[in-house]
Amino acid sequence: MDFLGAFFPILLMIPILYFLILRPEQLKRKKHQAMLSNLAKADEVVTTGGLHGKIVGVDKDLVVLTIAENVKVEVSRSAIAFKKKAGELIEGE
């Protein structure tokens, strides 16, 4: 009986850690993946490197951005961090 009493606080911490740390991270990751799969031409995005641009081409793993007039950059789809709407960053919409 004393053995169970010693491990009760540890057993109680497992669900607390799951709901406070692991579950929100899983939801955030799933939301970000959905945003990446729904990228389309004319979407404004921000890359993980901080480049702001407009999508002009979408391939399976590559996205072509215009970051300035007549300047196009190819980035990995996974390098897109945020979508922009009306100048505001939308994380994983």
FENHULIN-V113171 format. One record per residue. D_LAST is the distance of its C-alpha to the last C-alpha in Angstrom with 2 decimals. Layout:
d_last->D_LAST
d_last->D_LAST
This chain:
d_last->49.68
d_last->49.41
d_last->47.33
d_last->44.64
d_last->44.73
d_last->44.12
d_last->40.97
d_last->39.53
d_last->37.55
d_last->36.05
d_last->35.16
d_last->33.55
d_last->31.39
d_last->29.75
d_last->27.65
d_last->26.92
d_last->25.59
d_last->23.49
d_last->21.79
d_last->21.52
d_last->20.60
d_last->19.90
d_last->17.79
d_last->15.12
d_last->15.02
d_last->14.71
d_last->11.75
d_last->9.98
d_last->11.28
d_last->10.32
d_last->6.56
d_last->7.18
d_last->9.56
d_last->7.63
d_last->5.60
d_last->9.24
d_last->10.88
d_last->9.37
d_last->10.46
d_last->13.16
d_last->15.98
d_last->15.72
d_last->12.17
d_last->12.73
d_last->11.73
d_last->13.31
d_last->15.01
d_last->16.12
d_last->19.45
d_last->18.35
d_last->18.81
d_last->17.09
d_last->17.31
d_last->16.61
d_last->16.27
d_last->19.58
d_last->19.75
d_last->17.84
d_last->19.91
d_last->19.53
d_last->19.27
d_last->19.57
d_last->17.73
d_last->20.06
d_last->19.16
d_last->21.44
d_last->21.75
d_last->24.87
d_last->27.22
d_last->28.48
d_last->26.76
d_last->24.59
d_last->23.21
d_last->22.20
d_last->19.76
d_last->18.62
d_last->15.27
d_last->14.94
d_last->15.72
d_last->12.45
d_last->11.03
d_last->8.58
d_last->7.59
d_last->9.79
d_last->10.24
d_last->13.80
d_last->14.53
d_last->12.02
d_last->9.79
d_last->6.09
d_last->5.72
d_last->3.76
d_last->0.00
